[in-house]
Amino acid sequence: MTPDASPAHDFPRVPAYAWSWLQRSRPVVAEVSRRLTGGPPTPGFVVDLQERFAQDPFTRDVVVAVIAEVAFKGRIPRRRPAGASWDRGLTWWAAAIAGTSPAQFEARAGAAEQSRLFPVEAGAPRPAPGRGRGPTAERAALIAALRELVRTSDGRSVPVAAIQRLIEQLGE
């Protein structure tokens, strides 16, 4: 195998911000160290790892495997989960493991589609766009009428006559 065809040359050069993410990811660094050295990481472990990563296919394979297992729970991500906010370094590793560029990886993320708790019936009225969550005019009138009804109470009960007036008003 020629040097250009070696697996080390197939993996992109790791940028500094991706190494910074790895340095901060203690569970990943601890597992990489355990697999490569049999013990916990020593001071300067990640700096040494950077030097060995590009030259040693075994080291590179261990680092990539541990990132996939620990950071991504054993699944190679194809895109960032909708709504998830990832560190730039983590995004770079995910893109590299998925075999794409960070820009292409981010383009796959797309908008989050939230499923509905209850199905929407065909022809059901939908809220007007841009109206926010404020009450409709009918609902505001009902709220005002109910507040007035509560004011007529003695604290525990509401007079029947007040309820009858409210029903008549709502029937109009």
Secondary structure, 3 states (H helix, E strand, C coil): CCHHHCHHHCCCCCCHHHHHHHHHCHHHHHHHHHHHHCCCCCCCHHHHHHHHHHHCHHHHHHHHHHHHHHHCCCCCCCCCCCCCCCCHHHHHHHHHHHCCCHHHHHHHHCCCCCCCCCCCCCCCCCCCCCCCCCCCHHHHHHHHHHHHHHHCCCCCCCCHHHHHHHHHHHHC
